[in-house]
Amino acid sequence: MTFERLVSRADLDGILALDEVCFDRPWTRGDYERELADPARCYIYIARVEHQLIAYCSFWRIFDEAHINNFAVHPHWRRRGLGRALLSHSLAEAAAAGAPKATLEVRRSNEAAIALYEQGGFARAGQRRAYYTHPVEDAVILWRGAPPPA
């Protein structure tokens, strides 16, 4: 398994296919193309096994913070340590880029993801009511490092 930063549109088909099996409201090709057009802010790290894209982590670097936008592991590759390794790699890359703190939102019902993030050093810092649609659900806000002042 290898991790690498996505810099080319060549892997967008793999990301879009992964999003279809992982998310209720996946991003569009245009969303990802806009991300790739801003490499100073947007970082996408992908995991491959034998040329097959099986996971990715997308985040924005905003000053000294990384905001994780999307994190997906193909269902057949879950519960094998891949998500933990990808999260660790992505957070190390964010810190090396000057963003040692990180934040994200996750569906309240996504207990597996919350456990993964908490194992990765994130702590609950709040919630966003009705943040998700299809179905409507609250988001749990997680922070790694010092959260901003209230």
C-alpha positions in Angstrom: 0.0 0.0 0.0 1.3 3.5 -0.9 0.2 7.0 0.1 0.7 9.9 -2.3 -0.6 13.4 -2.8 -3.1 13.7 -5.6 -2.0 16.3 -8.0 -3.5 15.0 -11.3 -7.0 14.7 -12.6 -6.1 11.1 -13.6 -7.3 9.7 -10.3 -10.6 11.6 -10.1 -12.6 8.6 -11.5 -11.3 6.5 -8.6 -12.2 9.1 -6.1 -15.7 9.6 -7.6 -16.3 5.8 -7.6 -15.2 5.6 -4.0 -17.5 8.5 -3.0 -20.4 6.7 -4.6 -20.1 3.8 -2.2 -19.1 5.8 0.8 -21.3 9.0 0.9 -25.0 9.9 0.6 -24.1 13.2 -1.1 -20.8 12.8 -2.9 -18.8 15.7 -4.3 -18.9 16.2 -8.1 -16.0 16.1 -10.5 -16.2 19.9 -10.7 -15.8 20.1 -6.9 -12.6 18.1 -7.0 -11.3 19.9 -10.1 -11.7 23.2 -8.1 -9.8 21.7 -5.2 -6.9 20.6 -7.5 -6.7 24.1 -9.0 -5.8 25.4 -5.5 -2.8 23.2 -4.4 -1.6 25.8 -1.8 -4.9 25.3 0.2 -6.2 21.9 -0.8 -4.4 18.6 -0.1 -5.7 15.2 -1.1 -3.8 12.1 -0.1 -4.7 8.8 -1.7 -4.0 5.2 -0.8 -3.5 2.5 -3.4 -3.1 -1.2 -3.5 -1.8 -2.5 -6.8 -2.9 0.7 -8.7 -6.4 0.6 -7.3 -7.4 3.7 -5.3 -9.0 2.4 -2.1 -9.0 5.4 0.3 -8.4 9.1 0.4 -8.2 12.0 2.8 -9.0 15.6 1.6 -8.2 18.6 3.7 -7.7 22.4 3.4 -4.8 24.1 5.1 -6.0 27.3 6.6 -3.2 29.1 8.4 -2.1 26.6 11.1 -5.2 24.4 10.8 -6.1 21.5 8.6 -9.9 21.1 8.0 -10.6 17.6 6.8 -13.4 17.8 4.2 -13.6 14.2 3.1 -12.2 10.9 4.3 -13.2 7.6 2.7 -12.0 4.0 2.8 -13.6 1.5 0.5 -15.9 -0.8 2.5 -13.9 -3.9 1.6 -10.7 -2.3 3.1 -12.2 -1.1 6.4 -11.2 -2.5 9.8 -7.7 -3.3 8.6 -5.8 -0.3 9.9 -5.8 1.5 6.6 -7.9 4.4 7.8 -5.7 4.9 10.9 -2.5 4.8 8.7 -4.0 7.2 6.2 -5.2 9.6 8.9 -1.8 9.5 10.5 0.0 10.2 7.2 -2.3 13.0 6.3 -2.0 14.7 9.7 1.8 14.4 9.5 1.7 16.0 6.0 -0.5 18.8 7.3 1.8 19.5 10.2 4.8 19.5 7.9 2.9 22.1 5.7 2.5 24.3 8.8 -0.9 23.0 10.1 -0.4 21.1 13.3 -4.0 21.5 14.4 -6.9 19.8 12.7 -10.7 19.8 12.7 -13.6 18.1 11.0 -17.3 17.4 11.2 -18.7 13.9 11.2 -22.3 12.5 11.2 -23.4 11.8 14.8 -24.4 8.3 13.8 -21.0 7.4 12.3 -19.6 5.8 15.4 -16.8 3.9 13.5 -15.5 7.2 12.1 -15.7 9.0 15.4 -13.8 6.2 17.1 -11.1 6.4 14.4 -10.7 10.1 14.8 -10.6 9.9 18.6 -7.9 7.2 18.3 -6.1 9.7 16.1 -6.1 12.3 18.8 -9.3 14.2 18.0 -11.7 15.3 20.8 -15.3 16.3 20.6 -15.7 20.1 20.7 -19.3 20.7 19.7 -22.0 20.0 17.3 -23.7 21.5 14.2 -27.5 21.0 14.2 -29.0 19.5 11.0 -25.6 19.9 9.2 -26.1 16.9 7.0 -29.0 16.3 4.6 -30.3 13.0 3.0 -30.9 12.1 5.8 -30.9 15.2 8.0 -28.5 14.7 10.9 -26.4 16.6 13.3 -22.6 16.8 13.0 -20.1 16.2 15.7 -17.3 18.8 15.6 -13.9 17.2 16.4 -10.6 19.0 17.0 -7.0 17.8 17.3 -4.8 20.3 19.0 -6.2 23.3 20.7 -9.7 24.2 19.5 -10.3 27.9 18.9 -11.6 30.0 21.8 -15.4 29.9 22.2 
